């Protein structure tokens, strides 16, 4: 005699799906709690960050006062005066714009190359073994050596683009390849069993899998790209470049201007990195919301 099936309770299934015995809560409720917690901690973090900046600027002022020589270590006031003098000129903003264009172009190029190579080497073990020596050489060679070699090969205005791309590509390659390696073997076997086309396999399986790794790699690689790009500008001395102005400030012993240009680079890099992190967080939140909507 057949037994009567037990009544199906979807709430019990959802409770088990949490994995820890707690009642299931929709993604919208969880997202709201995380947002409230973040808003509560944000003022405290902002105050601590401001206090840290004030502390280090005060320490800088004390150290500059003890040294007493503008040539060796200018005071924050002297650097601020030099920065204000530069900021009222059109040439200052044109120089920042050209540096921003070169380095961002290099970072975007390097990210694209790194993602493509990461997908290729992650899917094909043969290509991974074939390209591994080149990647190892690029990661091990000092940046200054590569910049000097680039001065022999390409025009000096494109050397910062080359340097930024060279620094960002390995990060994206490694992160993308790691995302491919973390793809569950069951899903790989399933797409092979059902003979899914390579395009659909890439779009439906690998891209969603590597997206978090790519977002994390972009956030960390942008800083390395800026450092390498500005260093390349100092060595190659292109027209309209922050690195060129830093080099000229060193040649003419204008230490406050050197600090001012360096501060401008730091501020620009931090703003750009924050914007990139904000954009990537928005993309990640959208992906998580779509998953949560499916769960709801």
N, C-alpha and C positions, 0 to 999 in steps of 0.2 A: 504494500500500500504506500502510495506516495505521501510524503509529509507536506503539510501546508507550509508555504514559504513564510518566513518571518516578515512582519511589516517593515518596509524600508523607511528609515528615518534619516533624512538628509542632514539634519542638524548634528546627529551623532557622527556622520561621516566627516563633516566639516570640523567638528571638535577633534577628531582623530587626526585630521590633516594638519593641525597646528603642531603636532608632534610632542607637546608637553602637557596635554590634558586641559589646557585652558579653553574657555569658550571661544568660538570662532568670531572674529570681528572683521568687518569689511575693510578693504584697503582705505576707503575714504576716512573712516574713523581713526585708523592707525596714522594716516598722513596728518590729520588734524592735531593729534597728540604730539607728533614730532615737531610740527610747526609751532605750537604753543611753547614747547620746551626750548626750541631754538630762540624764539623771541624773548624768553625769560633770561637766557644766558647772554644774549647779544650785548646789552649795555655793560655788563661786567667785563666782558672780553674787550670791548672798546676802551673802557677806562684803563684797564691793565696795559693795553697796547699804547695808549697815549702816555701813560706813566713811564713805560719803557723808553719811548722816544725822548721824552723830556730828560730822563736820567742820562742817556748816552750823549745827548747834545750838551748837557751841563758838564759831563766828564770831558768831552771834547774841548769845551771852553776853558776849563781849568787847565787841561794839558797844554793848550795853545798859550795860555797866559804864563805858564811856567817856562815854556820854551822861549817865548818872547821874540820870535823871528818869523815874520810873515813868509819868508822864503821856504822855511822848513815845515811849518804848520800854521796856516792862517786860522784866525778865530771864526766861529760861525757867523758873526756879524760881517766880517770882511767877505766871506764867501757869499752871503746873502746880498751884499751890496754889488758884488761882481755879477751875480745871477740876475739881479734886477736891471743892471746896465745892459746885459746881453739880451734880456727878454723883450726890451722895447724896440729892438731892431728886427727888421724883416728877415735879414740873413740868418738870425738865430732860428727862427721857425722854419725857414726853408731847409736849413741843415738838419734839423730834427725830422722834417718830413722825408727827406731823401734817405736818411738812416733808417727811419721806420719802414719805408718802402723796400729798401734792399733786404733788411733782415727779415721782415715778414715774408717777403717773396722766397727767401732761402728756407725759412722754417716751413712754409707751406709746401715747397718742393720736396724738402727732406721728409716731411710727414707722408706725402703721397707715395714717394719711393719706398719708404719704410713699411707702409701698410701693404703695398703690393708685394714686395719681397717677403714680408712676413706671411701673407696668405700663401704665396707660392711655396716657400720653404716649409711651411707648416703642413701643407697638404702632400707635397712630394718630398719624400726622404732623399731621393736621388739628387734633386736640386739643392736640398739643404746641405748635403755633403759637398756638392760642387761649389757652392757659394760661401761656405763657411770660412775658407782661408782669406778671401777678400774682406769679409766682415771683420775677422780677427785683426787683420792688418790695419783696417780703418780705425778700429777701436784702440789699438795699441800705439799707433804712431802719434807723436806729440802734435798738437794743433799748430804750433808755430812752424814746424817742419812742413806740414801740409800747406799752410798759407804761403810759405816761401816758394814751394813747388808750384802752387797755383799762380803765383806772379810770373813764373816762366811760361805757363801754358795759356793763360787767359788774360783778358784786359783787366786792368787794376780796378775798374769800377764794378766788376762782377765778382771780384774775389770775396767780398763779404757775403754775397749770396751763396757762393760755393761753400764757405766756411760754416755758415748757419745750417745749410742743408746737410753737410757732412756730420754735424753734431747731433741733429735731430733724427736723422734716418735710423741709426742703430737702436735708439730707444723705442721707436715705433715698431721696428722689425722684431725686436725681442718681445715686446708686449703682445704684438699680434700673433707671433708664433706660439707664445705661451697660451693665448686664448684658444688657438687651434688644438694644442696639446690637451687642454682641459675639456675638450668636447667629449661627452660620454660615448664610449665604444658602442653601446647599444644603438644610439642614434646613427652612428656611422654604418653599422651593419644594416639598419633598417633602410637607409637611402640606397644602399647597394642592392638589397633584396628587392626593392620595388623599382630599381633601375631609374632612379630620379636623374634627370638631365643635369649636367655640370652647372648650368646657369641657375636652375632652381635649387640645386644643392648648395650653391654658394649663397644665394639670396635667402633661402629659408632656414639653413642650418648654421653655416659658418659666420655670416654677418651678425646675426643676433648674439652668437656666442662670443665673438671677439670684441663687440662694441664696448663693454665696460673696460676691457684691457686697453683698447685704443684711446678711450677718453682719459684714462689715467696716464697713459704715455704722453698724450698731447699736453696735459697740464704740467708734467715734469720736464718735458723736452724744450718748452718755450724759453725757460731760463737759460739752459745750456746754449740754445741757439743765439740768444742775445749776447751772452759773454763771448762766444766765438766770433760773432759778427763784428762787435766793436773792436775786439783784438785784431781782426783782419783789417779793419779800417785804419787802426794805428800803424800797422805794418805796411799796408799798400798805399795809404795816403790818397784816396780818391777825392774827386771834387765834391764839395758840399757833403761833408760827412762829419759826424761828431768825433770819430776817432782821429780824423785829420786835425780838428781843433784841439783835441787833447795833446796830440803830438806837437803842434805849434806852441801851445802853452808851456810845454816842457822845454822846448828849444829856447823860448824867450824868457824863461824863469818866472812866468806869471802863475804862481801857485794858486792864488785865489780863483783865477779863471779855470785852471785845471780842475780844482775841486768843484767849481760851478758846473762845468760840462759833465763831470762825473755824476754829480747830484741829479742833473737833468736826465741822464741815461737811467739812473736808478729809479727815479720817479716814473719815467715813461715805461720802463720794464715792469715795474710793480703794477701800474695801472693796466697795462696790456695783459699781464698774467691774471689779474683779478677778473678782467672782462672775459678772458678765455675760460677760466674756471666757472664763472657765472653761466656762460653759454653752455658749457659741457654739463653743468649741474642741471640746467633746464632740460637738456636733451635726455639725461639719465632719468630725471623725474618724470618726463613724458613717457619714456619707455616703461618705467615702473608703474605708472598710472594705467597704462594700457594693459599690463599684466594683471594689476589689481582689479581693473574693470572686468577682465575675463574671469578672475576668481570670484568676484561678486555675482 
